[in-house]
Amino acid sequence: MQIAFHIGANCTDEDRLLKSILKNADALLQQGIAVPGPGKYRKLIREAIESLDGGTPAGGARDVLLDAIVEDDDIARIVLANDNFITIPKRIFDHSVFYHQAEKKVHGLHALFPDDEVSLFMGLRHPASFLQETMRRADVSSLAQYLGVLPPQEVHWSDVVRRIKRAAPQTPLYVWCNEDTPLIWEELMRLQSGVADDTPMTGQFDILSDIITRQGMQELAMRMDSIAPGDVEARENLIADVLEAHALPDLIEDSIGLPELDDLMVQAMTEAYEADLDVIAKMDGVELILPFD
């Protein structure tokens, strides 16, 4: 069984990738790909991992879980997602470590499905906007209270990715930047679902439609007819053109209002983020999905 699990990060696509894939659930099922509703597995998997406490599950636990998650017998791949899989926003920086539970959760997931082909998917986000939004969700008023002794400019995604790979070295890990999602949304949908390349999909412009004008969507629909299915480069170039001409500025730019993150600090974090992505791109077993790549 292939298990494709979107494990976060918190405050990235907010379940929108799952919702877009779910729009194609019936067509995917015809290919042996199940996209169960999150209510069927999130609490179940979380409690199962917590009950392990680093140990080994009882015999038959894997089959019991799968029977609860999917009803069909002829399933080759299951698509799962939980942006709170590693932890909730309030606990992201417990002990001043960025996602300190990453190894435990990933190890637990593999313990539950030891002989299955697990692949992991994770969206990243500019650390400044990530901190601002997760702090808001955690209802924390001070960045120092939230991070502890960890300086904001040392919030590195590569640290999290490295620890995930340490916990599951043979497991493919696909990562991308939340800022790029309008350009690569269809690619992400196809990658996680594992759908055949020639299968038409619905929902591939869900992100884009939220951040451009109605005129922009009309232009996109008209010009898409000239692009061959599977021509990723042409599709991304078209989306970039439409974004440039029809984007809603208030919806495509994050405004950082944390007093601890002034313009100089945000600039330093931007440079660190870009350097960090270069580190991630060179990691074994990790695929960094970038537009125009």
BAFI-3210 file (N, C-alpha, C; in Angstrom, 3 decimals, decimal comma, padded with zeros to 6 digits):
// residues 293
n [1|2|3|4|5|6|7|8|9|10|11|12|13|14|15|16|17|18|19|20|21|22|23|24|25|26|27|28|29|30|31|32|33|34|35|36|37|38|39|40|41|42|43|44|45|46|47|48|49|50|51|52|53|54|55|56|57|58|59|60|61|62|63|64|65|66|67|68|69|70|71|72|73|74|75|76|77|78|79|80|81|82|83|84|85|86|87|88|89|90|91|92|93|94|95|96|97|98|99|100|101|102|103|104|105|106|107|108|109|110|111|112|113|114|115|116|117|118|119|120|121|122|123|124|125|126|127|128|129|130|131|132|133|134|135|136|137|138|139|140|141|142|143|144|145|146|147|148|149|150|151|152|153|154|155|156|157|158|159|160|161|162|163|164|165|166|167|168|169|170|171|172|173|174|175|176|177|178|179|180|181|182|183|184|185|186|187|188|189|190|191|192|193|194|195|196|197|198|199|200|201|202|203|204|205|206|207|208|209|210|211|212|213|214|215|216|217|218|219|220|221|222|223|224|225|226|227|228|229|230|231|232|233|234|235|236|237|238|239|240|241|242|243|244|245|246|247|248|249|250|251|252|253|254|255|256|257|258|259|260|261|262|263|264|265|266|267|268|269|270|271|272|273|274|275|276|277|278|279|280|281|282|283|284|285|286|287|288|289|290|291|292|293]
n.u [000,837|000,539|001,114|000,442|001,268|000,458|002,018|001,963|003,371|002,125|-000,225|000,214|-000,946|-003,414|-005,241|-006,162|-004,982|-005,703|-008,507|-008,738|-007,796|-009,726|-011,899|-011,625|-012,112|-013,791|-012,938|-010,297|-010,632|-011,337|-008,904|-007,791|-007,060|-007,504|-009,125|-009,749|-012,061|-010,871|-011,825|-011,922|-009,438|-007,561|-007,683|-007,565|-005,047|-003,342|-003,839|-003,068|-000,305|000,499|-000,102|001,828|004,229|006,914|007,309|006,514|003,766|000,866|000,342|-001,362|-002,330|-001,929|-003,635|-006,106|-006,234|-006,196|-008,570|-010,378|-009,958|-010,231|-012,773|-012,981|-011,732|-009,948|-007,638|-004,784|-003,357|-003,352|-004,414|-003,526|-003,823|-002,750|-002,294|-001,607|-000,170|002,476|002,563|000,518|000,014|000,677|002,678|004,863|007,434|008,301|010,578|012,372|013,014|012,640|009,861|010,140|009,028|009,140|010,713|009,728|006,991|007,117|008,575|006,765|004,616|005,690|006,090|003,500|002,783|004,633|005,449|004,534|004,535|005,460|005,171|006,115|004,847|005,336|004,641|006,452|007,155|007,810|009,846|009,268|006,552|005,445|005,989|004,493|001,847|001,522|001,986|-000,267|-002,299|-001,584|-002,141|-000,268|001,451|004,008|006,982|009,395|008,492|007,308|009,380|011,382|014,729|015,555|016,725|014,927|016,029|017,253|015,452|015,182|014,104|015,506|016,593|014,394|013,660|015,950|015,869|013,512|014,257|016,238|014,761|013,338|014,956|014,725|012,418|010,656|010,598|008,762|008,928|007,877|007,534|005,269|004,724|004,958|002,783|000,496|001,525|002,332|000,294|-001,345|000,627|001,358|-001,044|-001,212|001,128|000,884|-001,501|-000,860|-001,933|-002,609|-000,817|-002,350|-004,866|-007,647|-008,056|-009,829|-009,948|-007,434|-006,842|-007,544|-006,157|-005,111|-007,430|-008,296|-006,682|-006,500|-008,086|-011,506|-011,504|-008,912|-009,098|-010,831|-009,248|-007,211|-008,608|-009,314|-006,816|-005,653|-006,557|-004,814|-002,631|-000,863|-001,883|-000,005|002,158|004,062|005,827|004,836|002,325|002,978|004,277|002,176|000,441|002,076|002,173|-000,512|-000,821|000,931|-000,408|-002,985|-003,159|-004,375|-003,186|-003,274|-003,647|-001,535|000,782|002,496|002,101|004,202|003,715|004,775|006,274|008,840|010,035|011,521|012,137|014,804|015,358|013,477|014,447|016,923|015,977|014,723|016,890|018,192|016,259|016,201|018,801|018,591|016,779|018,393|020,102|018,290|017,535|019,694|019,691|019,758|017,215|015,213|012,918|012,729|010,220|009,965|008,791|009,252|011,433]
n.v [-001,198|002,193|005,118|008,365|011,145|014,288|016,319|018,865|022,155|023,709|026,322|026,711|025,613|025,147|022,932|023,206|021,956|019,291|019,590|020,387|018,099|016,304|017,044|015,514|012,964|010,787|010,180|009,524|007,285|005,403|004,746|003,341|004,908|006,251|008,874|009,574|011,214|013,634|013,321|010,628|009,676|011,401|011,880|009,233|008,270|010,018|009,358|006,698|006,865|008,275|006,370|004,479|005,510|005,504|002,812|-000,475|-001,232|-003,292|-006,582|-006,692|-004,112|-002,317|-003,244|-002,926|-000,144|000,623|-000,550|001,032|003,441|003,278|001,976|000,531|-002,362|-002,660|-000,878|000,969|003,177|005,646|008,844|011,174|013,847|016,311|019,227|019,728|017,564|017,114|018,849|021,121|024,705|026,086|024,583|024,448|025,479|024,338|023,830|025,453|024,476|024,022|022,495|020,185|017,693|016,341|014,073|012,048|011,869|011,190|008,822|007,301|007,151|005,548|003,252|002,397|001,755|-000,261|-001,776|-000,536|001,696|004,619|008,074|011,447|014,771|018,245|021,612|024,667|027,897|031,424|032,318|034,641|035,424|032,996|032,774|034,958|034,200|031,660|032,361|033,949|032,024|030,451|032,104|033,721|036,410|037,461|037,312|036,450|034,934|032,906|031,724|031,218|030,699|030,628|032,426|034,508|034,669|032,280|030,343|027,723|025,890|023,766|022,450|021,091|019,472|017,914|016,439|015,008|013,381|011,965|010,422|008,899|007,717|006,394|007,237|009,026|012,571|015,349|018,743|022,186|025,726|027,792|030,244|029,800|028,352|029,126|028,847|026,187|024,489|022,524|020,659|019,844|018,666|016,499|015,153|014,359|012,878|010,920|010,467|009,391|010,832|011,693|012,149|014,183|016,952|018,590|021,713|022,754|025,412|026,551|027,970|030,127|031,433|032,784|034,973|036,606|038,818|038,625|039,048|038,231|035,455|034,791|035,378|033,527|031,076|031,246|031,302|028,929|026,923|026,728|025,409|022,435|019,415|018,460|020,056|021,516|023,682|025,635|026,054|027,111|029,456|030,840|031,189|032,803|035,083|035,903|036,372|038,533|040,505|040,610|040,257|040,552|042,875|043,106|040,546|038,965|039,644|039,337|041,166|042,112|042,524|042,224|043,565|042,820|042,092|043,950|045,873|045,372|042,973|041,270|041,307|040,070|037,561|036,798|036,496|034,423|032,429|031,967|031,004|028,752|027,204|026,466|024,725|022,694|021,781|020,293|018,034|014,516|012,332|014,185|016,187|019,288|021,229|023,472|026,315|026,737|025,087]
n.w [000,000|-000,847|000,958|001,069|002,740|003,771|005,880|006,968|006,738|009,784|009,269|006,523|003,687|004,801|004,653|002,088|-000,109|000,259|000,044|-002,605|-003,918|-003,053|-004,586|-006,764|-006,028|-006,818|-009,437|-008,881|-007,301|-009,170|-010,131|-008,122|-005,983|-002,888|-001,157|001,761|004,019|006,371|008,969|009,402|010,079|011,375|014,249|014,973|014,022|015,396|018,112|018,041|017,544|019,824|021,767|021,304|022,301|021,535|021,289|019,896|017,802|018,540|017,167|014,080|014,247|012,196|010,131|011,322|011,555|008,821|007,928|009,229|008,037|005,211|003,074|000,739|-000,982|-003,114|-003,167|-003,886|-003,134|-000,606|000,242|002,568|004,992|007,304|008,792|011,355|012,132|013,152|015,360|017,329|016,779|019,195|020,369|018,717|019,135|021,499|024,170|022,937|020,430|017,019|015,915|017,685|018,055|015,687|014,835|016,532|015,805|013,062|013,165|014,648|012,855|010,831|012,304|012,642|010,061|008,890|006,643|004,447|001,585|002,363|001,775|002,280|002,551|002,603|003,147|003,202|004,688|004,541|007,219|008,814|008,270|008,897|011,671|012,581|011,954|013,216|015,863|016,307|016,089|018,220|020,269|021,569|022,969|022,860|021,007|022,079|024,211|022,791|021,225|023,054|023,841|021,248|018,542|016,214|013,608|013,366|012,843|011,068|008,325|007,278|009,458|010,523|008,352|008,111|010,487|010,142|007,997|009,260|010,984|009,189|006,923|004,443|003,331|000,897|000,737|000,021|-000,520|-000,511|-001,184|000,435|-000,679|-003,377|-004,206|-005,876|-008,440|-008,687|-008,006|-009,337|-009,947|-007,365|-006,529|-008,303|-007,703|-004,965|-005,034|-006,869|-009,327|-012,690|-015,450|-017,628|-016,665|-016,335|-014,083|-011,423|-009,704|-009,847|-009,953|-007,596|-005,568|-006,994|-007,878|-005,668|-005,390|-007,584|-009,966|-011,239|-013,965|-014,527|-014,064|-016,120|-018,339|-017,934|-018,228|-020,937|-022,221|-021,415|-023,058|-025,153|-024,248|-023,996|-022,331|-019,532|-020,097|-018,168|-017,859|-019,666|-018,551|-016,002|-016,777|-017,972|-015,776|-014,196|-015,805|-015,724|-013,018|-012,681|-014,094|-013,019|-010,263|-006,891|-004,870|-002,004|-001,205|-001,903|-000,689|002,318|005,214|007,716|011,060|013,567|016,419|017,167|014,859|012,830|009,788|009,043|010,358|009,144|006,537|006,935|007,697|005,365|003,608|004,942|004,726|001,948|001,579|003,136|001,695|-000,420|000,893|001,612|-000,910|-001,684|-000,151|000,386|-000,672|-000,532|-002,210|-003,498|-004,581|-007,053|-008,915|-012,467|-012,650]
ca.u [000,000|001,207|000,467|000,977|000,803|000,814|002,173|002,035|003,489|001,032|-000,424|000,654|-002,104|-004,651|-006,116|-006,681|-004,518|-006,589|-009,831|-008,653|-007,696|-011,023|-012,811|-011,386|-012,112|-014,431|-012,051|-009,118|-011,018|-011,313|-007,509|-007,328|-006,521|-008,533|-008,916|-010,759|-012,265|-009,929|-012,435|-011,772|-008,106|-006,658|-007,665|-007,191|-003,594|-002,699|-003,945|-002,284|001,111|000,691|-000,154|003,073|005,241|008,222|007,364|006,038|002,326|000,443|000,116|-002,648|-002,737|-001,938|-004,841|-007,248|-006,232|-006,579|-009,991|-011,149|-009,715|-010,777|-013,769|-012,800|-010,662|-009,003|-006,980|-003,326|-002,760|-004,214|-003,965|-003,857|-003,288|-003,021|-001,256|-001,222|000,335|003,645|002,101|-000,340|000,825|001,157|003,805|005,862|008,774|008,554|011,996|013,136|013,428|011,662|009,213|010,947|008,389|009,130|011,223|008,814|005,773|007,424|008,931|005,532|003,846|006,288|005,858|002,127|002,704|006,050|005,756|003,883|005,353|005,058|005,830|005,731|004,708|005,323|004,802|007,233|006,677|008,780|009,819|008,650|005,092|005,101|005,968|003,380|000,566|001,441|001,824|-001,671|-003,091|-001,224|-002,580|000,912|001,597|005,407|007,819|010,375|007,777|007,024|010,604|012,333|016,084|015,853|016,599|014,065|016,810|017,748|014,337|015,585|013,362|016,427|016,741|013,236|013,759|017,051|015,435|012,529|015,005|016,945|013,784|012,850|015,922|014,356|011,111|010,708|010,015|008,545|008,691|007,688|007,325|003,879|004,654|004,941|001,674|-000,366|002,178|002,613|-000,810|-001,706|001,733|001,246|-002,203|-000,888|002,211|000,421|-002,525|-000,285|-002,829|-001,983|-000,539|-003,369|-006,160|-008,081|-008,290|-010,578|-009,429|-006,030|-006,674|-008,221|-005,365|-005,000|-008,708|-008,480|-005,753|-006,520|-009,401|-012,364|-010,993|-007,730|-009,537|-011,383|-008,118|-006,535|-009,408|-009,241|-005,473|-005,285|-006,921|-003,689|-001,532|-001,037|-001,863|001,314|003,199|004,156|006,517|003,924|001,274|003,532|004,528|000,882|-000,031|002,907|001,723|-001,817|-000,576|001,552|-001,357|-004,310|-003,122|-004,931|-001,973|-003,460|-003,767|-000,336|001,937|002,340|002,566|004,695|003,416|005,333|007,238|010,198|010,568|011,570|012,486|016,143|015,267|012,759|015,375|017,888|015,269|014,499|018,161|018,437|015,279|016,666|019,984|018,105|016,192|019,512|020,550|017,275|017,547|020,831|019,576|019,398|015,877|014,294|012,667|012,207|009,431|010,030|008,304|010,236|012,631]
ca.v [000,000|003,497|006,082|009,701|011,912|015,705|016,461|020,268|022,612|024,526|027,652|026,832|025,666|025,089|021,874|023,505|020,939|018,139|019,908|020,359|016,695|015,670|017,325|014,489|011,686|009,703|009,801|008,883|005,953|004,514|004,336|002,679|005,926|006,654|010,147|009,576|012,447|013,698|012,863|009,187|009,195|012,300|011,536|007,818|008,135|010,742|008,565|005,471|007,221|008,615|005,143|003,732|006,078|005,057|001,352|-001,170|-001,495|-004,681|-007,247|-006,410|-002,723|-001,657|-003,627|-002,309|001,258|000,764|-000,884|002,176|004,612|003,061|000,909|-000,264|-003,366|-002,554|000,407|000,873|004,386|006,440|010,230|011,684|015,183|016,901|020,242|019,671|016,219|017,144|019,447|022,290|025,928|026,490|023,760|024,329|025,813|023,803|023,607|026,302|023,670|024,116|021,196|019,194|016,374|015,848|012,706|011,144|011,669|010,478|007,457|006,632|006,870|004,395|002,074|001,959|001,231|-000,614|-002,399|000,212|002,705|005,923|009,277|012,592|016,027|019,339|022,977|025,569|029,284|032,414|032,257|035,807|035,303|031,771|033,119|035,862|033,492|030,616|033,060|034,351|030,817|029,964|033,118|034,137|037,849|037,858|036,409|035,856|033,883|031,816|031,072|030,936|031,205|030,510|033,705|034,356|034,475|030,903|029,434|027,150|024,700|022,658|021,693|020,196|018,496|017,005|015,519|014,102|012,382|011,108|009,471|008,038|007,993|005,793|007,747|010,249|013,765|016,400|020,024|023,329|026,996|028,240|031,410|029,361|027,435|029,418|028,407|024,743|023,791|021,289|019,709|019,288|017,778|015,266|014,468|013,658|011,888|009,835|010,236|009,257|012,146|012,092|012,261|015,568|017,235|019,789|022,367|023,115|026,865|026,978|028,995|031,297|032,145|033,607|036,105|037,421|039,353|037,781|039,196|037,381|034,068|034,632|035,334|032,245|030,014|031,388|030,994|027,554|026,029|026,607|024,710|020,984|018,765|017,984|021,047|022,208|024,958|026,583|026,377|027,996|030,762|031,489|031,613|033,941|036,247|036,322|036,940|039,852|041,469|040,642|039,907|041,466|043,106|042,886|039,118|038,220|040,103|039,260|042,338|041,672|043,550|041,910|044,611|042,272|041,842|045,175|045,650|044,778|041,576|040,532|041,154|039,031|036,281|036,476|035,987|033,129|031,509|031,624|030,143|027,501|026,421|025,875|023,577|021,639|021,259|019,383|016,907|013,225|011,854|015,325|016,878|020,635|021,509|024,894|026,653|027,019|024,306]
ca.w [000,000|-000,836|001,851|000,804|003,900|003,847|007,332|007,384|008,114|010,259|008,667|005,132|002,782|005,592|004,129|000,754|-001,046|000,445|-000,498|-004,066|-004,328|-002,778|-005,686|-007,780|-005,304|-007,576|-010,538|-008,299|-006,830|-010,340|-010,316|-006,903|-005,079|-001,937|-000,474|002,825|004,758|007,501|010,214|009,535|010,442|012,101|015,669|015,079|013,865|016,497|019,336|017,870|017,719|021,239|022,567|021,115|023,195|021,081|021,210|018,702|017,904|018,658|015,903|013,462|014,425|010,888|009,400|012,006|011,154|007,419|007,809|009,728|007,189|003,862|003,007|-000,480|-000,896|-004,226|-003,027|-003,969|-002,577|000,258|000,365|003,890|005,254|008,617|009,002|012,772|012,409|014,043|016,617|017,180|016,781|020,523|020,812|017,653|019,627|022,847|024,490|022,019|019,285|015,944|015,720|018,402|018,008|014,308|014,750|017,246|015,031|011,826|013,557|015,033|011,644|010,169|013,143|012,389|008,689|008,692|005,363|003,386|000,905|002,876|001,264|003,087|001,826|003,565|002,680|004,038|004,605|005,005|008,685|009,450|008,194|009,636|013,091|012,849|011,917|014,244|017,141|016,412|016,354|019,549|021,230|022,328|022,736|022,759|020,225|022,993|024,937|021,850|020,757|024,113|023,569|019,822|017,836|015,031|012,384|013,345|012,556|009,784|007,908|007,029|010,698|010,619|007,264|008,436|011,543|009,548|007,232|010,213|011,514|008,106|005,852|003,161|002,932|000,077|001,339|-000,963|000,155|-001,402|-000,495|000,395|-001,552|-004,772|-004,474|-007,036|-009,669|-008,726|-007,333|-010,042|-009,770|-006,016|-006,524|-009,024|-007,013|-003,778|-005,360|-007,660|-010,455|-014,003|-016,047|-018,604|-016,004|-016,080|-012,673|-011,049|-008,508|-010,015|-009,834|-006,367|-004,890|-007,866|-007,977|-004,469|-005,309|-008,796|-010,309|-012,079|-015,327|-014,623|-014,200|-017,466|-019,268|-017,719|-018,838|-022,389|-022,719|-021,077|-024,164|-026,087|-023,583|-024,018|-021,018|-019,142|-020,376|-016,886|-018,034|-020,299|-017,577|-014,979|-017,397|-018,137|-014,455|-013,794|-016,575|-015,213|-011,692|-012,823|-014,640|-012,387|-008,841|-005,891|-004,063|-000,573|-000,928|-002,301|000,078|003,770|005,948|009,023|012,051|014,882|016,792|017,286|013,514|012,039|008,378|008,936|010,770|008,098|005,418|007,326|007,679|003,955|003,081|005,575|004,140|000,606|001,737|003,715|000,609|-001,160|001,702|001,499|-002,276|-001,850|000,772|-000,193|-000,331|-000,427|-003,478|-003,343|-005,765|-007,365|-010,259|-013,513|-012,325]
c.u [000,878|000,409|001,161|000,404|001,359|000,826|002,280|002,739|002,246|000,985|000,237|-000,596|-003,437|-005,686|-006,612|-006,192|-005,400|-007,960|-009,827|-008,569|-009,025|-012,038|-012,715|-011,502|-012,707|-013,538|-010,814|-009,443|-011,017|-009,906|-006,929|-006,712|-007,645|-008,153|-009,981|-010,907|-011,395|-010,515|-012,267|-010,426|-007,280|-006,563|-007,167|-005,674|-002,864|-002,707|-003,128|-000,796|001,397|000,718|001,119|004,139|006,632|008,348|006,836|004,554|002,032|000,227|-001,277|-003,102|-002,846|-003,218|-006,091|-007,364|-006,727|-008,050|-010,876|-011,045|-010,344|-011,715|-013,554|-011,608|-009,576|-008,327|-005,462|-002,638|-003,800|-003,591|-004,467|-003,247|-003,689|-001,943|-000,854|-000,614|001,507|003,258|001,164|000,519|001,410|002,425|004,927|007,281|008,972|010,042|012,917|013,725|012,300|011,126|009,990|010,327|008,444|009,586|010,254|007,582|006,038|007,806|007,682|004,680|004,386|006,129|004,451|001,987|004,097|006,391|005,098|004,847|004,856|005,851|005,264|005,764|004,609|005,549|005,584|006,685|007,774|008,717|009,143|007,133|004,611|005,000|004,761|002,055|000,463|001,336|000,371|-002,553|-002,826|-001,661|-001,442|001,193|003,038|006,199|008,854|009,725|007,563|008,269|011,540|013,688|016,459|015,676|015,747|014,835|017,411|016,616|014,557|014,771|014,284|016,668|015,619|013,329|014,836|016,625|014,352|013,241|015,799|016,004|013,310|013,733|015,532|013,046|011,247|009,999|009,954|008,204|008,561|007,467|005,872|003,703|004,540|003,672|000,759|000,201|002,254|001,465|-001,193|-000,611|001,668|000,085|-001,866|000,175|001,697|-000,612|-001,951|-001,109|-002,044|-001,890|-001,656|-004,756|-006,526|-008,368|-009,073|-009,928|-008,010|-005,781|-007,340|-007,467|-005,337|-006,293|-008,972|-007,666|-005,660|-007,959|-010,205|-011,915|-009,763|-008,096|-010,114|-010,275|-007,382|-007,288|-009,297|-007,883|-005,038|-005,580|-005,760|-002,517|-001,815|-001,043|-000,459|002,445|003,315|004,777|005,588|002,818|001,783|003,810|003,226|000,361|000,764|002,490|000,409|-001,675|-000,014|000,536|-002,612|-004,311|-003,786|-003,833|-002,136|-003,464|-002,507|000,902|001,627|002,905|002,950|004,509|003,945|006,383|008,670|010,854|010,493|012,046|013,850|016,124|014,555|013,659|016,406|017,240|014,976|015,759|018,478|017,510|015,751|017,895|019,581|017,496|017,282|020,053|019,595|017,330|018,656|020,742|019,158|017,986|014,843|014,151|012,025|011,514|009,372|009,412|009,470|011,534|012,815]
c.v [001,256|004,451|007,421|010,646|013,328|016,088|017,911|021,096|023,413|025,843|027,791|026,779|025,446|024,116|022,138|022,499|019,701|018,399|019,897|018,928|015,986|015,943|016,265|013,076|010,542|009,228|009,075|007,463|004,943|004,020|003,675|003,614|006,426|007,972|010,236|010,949|012,471|013,246|011,374|008,772|010,122|011,947|010,113|007,645|008,838|009,909|007,284|005,747|007,539|007,355|004,310|004,176|005,556|003,558|000,821|-001,462|-002,984|-005,279|-006,977|-004,977|-001,999|-001,977|-003,017|-000,840|001,435|000,437|000,270|003,373|004,471|001,863|-000,004|-001,209|-003,154|-001,185|000,202|002,051|005,138|007,821|010,786|013,073|015,647|017,935|020,372|018,321|016,241|017,724|020,606|023,558|026,299|025,768|023,636|024,559|025,401|023,509|024,406|025,527|023,707|022,721|020,065|017,804|015,728|014,387|011,708|010,842|010,877|009,028|006,666|006,263|005,639|003,117|001,516|001,302|000,769|-001,147|-001,696|001,244|004,087|007,018|010,471|013,868|017,156|020,683|023,796|026,983|030,216|032,479|033,446|035,708|034,048|032,069|033,995|035,099|032,410|031,226|033,460|033,150|030,276|030,909|033,493|035,598|038,285|036,826|035,726|034,733|032,658|031,021|030,642|031,522|031,123|031,860|033,524|034,104|033,073|029,882|028,892|025,891|023,507|021,828|020,665|019,092|017,463|015,983|014,559|013,005|011,456|010,040|008,488|008,221|007,458|006,342|009,005|011,404|014,854|017,690|021,133|024,568|027,430|029,412|031,026|028,615|027,836|028,883|026,888|023,900|022,486|020,239|019,052|018,313|016,443|014,457|013,704|012,585|010,707|009,516|010,118|010,629|012,625|012,225|013,729|015,757|018,536|020,392|022,859|024,611|027,418|028,084|030,279|032,110|033,046|034,895|036,921|037,858|038,358|037,863|038,321|035,923|033,810|034,541|034,001|031,119|030,051|030,934|029,566|026,590|025,791|025,822|023,212|020,420|018,231|018,943|021,970|023,590|026,013|027,008|027,356|029,388|031,534|032,006|032,815|035,213|036,796|036,945|038,352|040,909|041,649|040,311|040,980|041,710|042,785|041,410|038,332|038,638|040,024|040,522|041,903|042,800|043,254|042,960|044,104|042,057|043,127|044,848|044,978|043,298|040,741|040,313|040,074|037,650|035,844|035,877|034,608|032,058|031,048|030,711|028,775|026,601|025,775|024,647|022,408|020,980|020,232|018,144|015,636|012,841|012,949|015,961|018,220|021,017|023,021|025,156|026,953|026,232|023,162]
c.w [000,000|000,062|001,666|001,843|003,857|005,321|007,805|006,320|008,497|009,475|007,298|004,262|003,490|005,015|002,714|-000,285|-000,943|-000,174|-002,018|-004,586|-004,137|-003,874|-006,781|-007,205|-006,121|-008,715|-010,023|-007,847|-007,971|-010,636|-009,070|-005,897|-004,182|-001,280|000,625|003,466|005,993|008,827|010,452|010,119|011,321|013,582|015,864|015,011|015,006|017,774|019,236|018,075|019,182|022,103|022,428|022,091|022,852|020,926|019,886|018,841|018,017|017,271|015,374|013,567|013,088|010,129|010,017|011,602|009,724|007,210|008,264|008,790|005,809|003,859|001,807|-000,339|-001,948|-004,236|-003,045|-003,294|-001,744|000,406|001,695|004,075|006,641|008,894|010,468|013,139|013,384|015,392|016,304|017,271|018,140|020,931|019,773|018,172|021,089|023,009|023,565|020,846|018,255|015,622|016,403|018,372|016,624|014,220|015,376|016,399|013,754|012,122|013,928|013,836|010,936|010,992|012,910|011,023|008,240|007,315|004,188|002,789|001,327|002,163|002,016|002,253|002,840|002,889|003,692|003,861|005,096|006,526|009,363|009,430|008,913|011,133|013,423|012,919|012,983|015,640|017,360|016,751|017,761|020,659|022,173|021,978|022,485|021,966|021,112|023,809|024,056|021,494|021,882|023,767|022,089|019,140|016,574|013,745|012,300|013,252|011,146|009,477|007,675|008,282|010,842|009,571|007,577|009,494|011,053|008,768|008,137|010,769|010,448|006,880|004,485|002,608|002,088|000,798|000,274|-000,221|-000,890|-000,554|-000,655|-000,567|-003,032|-005,154|-005,632|-008,350|-009,791|-008,172|-008,023|-009,888|-008,395|-005,920|-007,173|-008,288|-005,797|-004,111|-006,132|-008,897|-011,753|-014,676|-016,967|-017,985|-015,796|-014,589|-012,514|-009,807|-008,637|-009,920|-008,568|-005,640|-005,712|-007,876|-006,781|-004,498|-006,590|-009,079|-011,145|-013,540|-015,551|-014,794|-015,587|-018,503|-019,158|-018,421|-020,364|-022,923|-022,409|-022,208|-025,117|-025,506|-023,549|-022,606|-020,711|-019,432|-019,162|-017,057|-018,635|-019,332|-016,524|-015,540|-017,577|-016,798|-013,968|-014,522|-016,022|-013,824|-011,789|-013,254|-013,790|-010,894|-007,990|-004,861|-002,581|-000,203|-001,293|-001,525|001,571|004,407|007,352|010,027|013,436|015,252|016,875|015,916|012,689|010,616|008,219|009,314|009,705|006,889|005,715|007,279|006,246|003,345|003,653|004,994|002,764|000,661|002,260|002,645|-000,245|-000,427|001,531|000,125|-002,494|-000,963|000,035|000,267|-000,183|-001,796|-003,173|-004,641|-005,969|-008,724|-011,195|-013,293|-013,322]
res [m|q|i|a|f|h|i|g|a|n|c|t|d|e|d|r|l|l|k|s|i|l|k|n|a|d|a|l|l|q|q|g|i|a|v|p|g|p|g|k|y|r|k|l|i|r|e|a|i|e|s|l|d|g|g|t|p|a|g|g|a|r|d|v|l|l|d|a|i|v|e|d|d|d|i|a|r|i|v|l|a|n|d|n|f|i|t|i|p|k|r|i|f|d|h|s|v|f|y|h|q|a|e|k|k|v|h|g|l|h|a|l|f|p|d|d|e|v|s|l|f|m|g|l|r|h|p|a|s|f|l|q|e|t|m|r|r|a|d|v|s|s|l|a|q|y|l|g|v|l|p|p|q|e|v|h|w|s|d|v|v|r|r|i|k|r|a|a|p|q|t|p|l|y|v|w|c|n|e|d|t|p|l|i|w|e|e|l|m|r|l|q|s|g|v|a|d|d|t|p|m|t|g|q|f|d|i|l|s|d|i|i|t|r|q|g|m|q|e|l|a|m|r|m|d|s|i|a|p|g|d|v|e|a|r|e|n|l|i|a|d|v|l|e|a|h|a|l|p|d|l|i|e|d|s|i|g|l|p|e|l|d|d|l|m|v|q|a|m|t|e|a|y|e|a|d|l|d|v|i|a|k|m|d|g|v|e|l|i|l|p|f|d]
***
